[in-house]
Amino acid sequence: MANRVLATLARLGLLLGLSMALVFGFWIHGEFYQYGLYTLLLVGGFVTFLVIQGFRLALSGEMPRGRPRGEMTFTLEEGDRILRNAATLAVRPVDFASSPSVGDHVRARYETGPEFGRLLIVDASRAFLADLTEEDARGAGYRTAADLLEAGRSRWAWKPEDVVSIVRFRRLGVRG
């Protein structure tokens, strides 16, 4: 609760700063009138654009990353874990068709279709299913490695000798 209030106060402070910068810009415009209307429009418009874009980036908390390069599909339970920040990795079969690369910005979608967020892939590795640790299982939002293996067995018919991709990610933006 305190973090939310603090974040709201910070955003309001930034908006106050933006307002003051724009009002200061009106005073600066008075100086540009001596150089002509076109100079005022070009320089003043460009500076105003930069100020607004800078504050937009500061308020969003993320640098723009452009269009996502792929997507990852999750079950409703996995998506819920991601939205609650209980999961920071996903374990998928190696032949997973749209395996993202490290640094990719991907859409996170439910199996039923709708997008629920954006993810930044921070690490990707491969391991034998039998070598998954309890830490990997907790990172995927499961209590134990046995729970993770059971979920994989029911979804992809995993066997202990299968090789899987371990994809670590970070949620982007202020969605959620």
Protein Blocks (a to p, Z undefined) as FASTA:
>chain_A
ZZmmmmmmmmmmmmmmmmmmmmmmmmmmmmmmmnojklmmmmmmmmmmmmmmmmmmmmno
pacebjafbdcdddfklmmmmmnopacbdcddfklmklccehiacddddfklpacbdcdd
fbdcdddfklpcfklmmmnopablklmmmmmmmmnopafkbccdddddddehjeZZ
